């Protein structure tokens, strides 16, 4: 199968400097302090998004950091005249970045400037809407607007309950046959499993099992939304209406 706070939107997003020559495969014009996207997942994206090229797409990215994935999307998936991209980020980092050493290592003070410096080097930056807000706020705003998307990338908070929150709300906005990609499926930044993204992604996939098709890559999970294949069946046995007490979650 093919896999395809406050909202701040600049009235006129910065345009790319005229001196920049655009060449989609060339990433040397960007200045990323961290090359994880290009080193680890870019090759998968180039293959798995082939069916999406040249199509009209409305794309949502939840968490962008310094814009590595956003610039790739702008360069490769925004060629249709009417395509759009929305990015949500606080540009303050996640829970794992908040101590002083991590904030310094990831240079959070310059993060938003680095993001804009990178995305303005993309030809299609004029199709970009940036919502500087938490996903809690921005996703609900998008829902109220009636927003719909064909491709959603979730890479914001790395805390499981936040990932689950983002997944559920984004799923409601994903079009049928659209694709949602979870980053950090293989990441284990915390010793306690209850914090890591993997358990949230697995829980979401179990709850949405009736309308998902999945493909795991190196560290990510690609999910296509399909028509419901598992209709709900009423339980005919009153003696089985309730779970056994032994299955209760231990506190």
Secondary structure, 3 states (H helix, E strand, C coil): CCCCCCCCCCCCCCCCCCCCCCCCCCCCCCCCCCCHHHHHHHHHHHHHCHHHCCCCCEEEEECCCCCHHHHHHHHHCCCCCCCEEEEEECCCCCHHHCCHHHHHHCCHHHHHHHHHHHHCCCCCHHHEEEEECCHHHHHHHHHHHCCCEEEEEECCCCCHHHHHHHHHHHHHHEEEEEEEEECCCCCCCCCCHHHCHHHHHHHHHHHCHHHEEEEECCCCEEEEECCCCCCCCCCCCHHHCCCCHHHCCCC
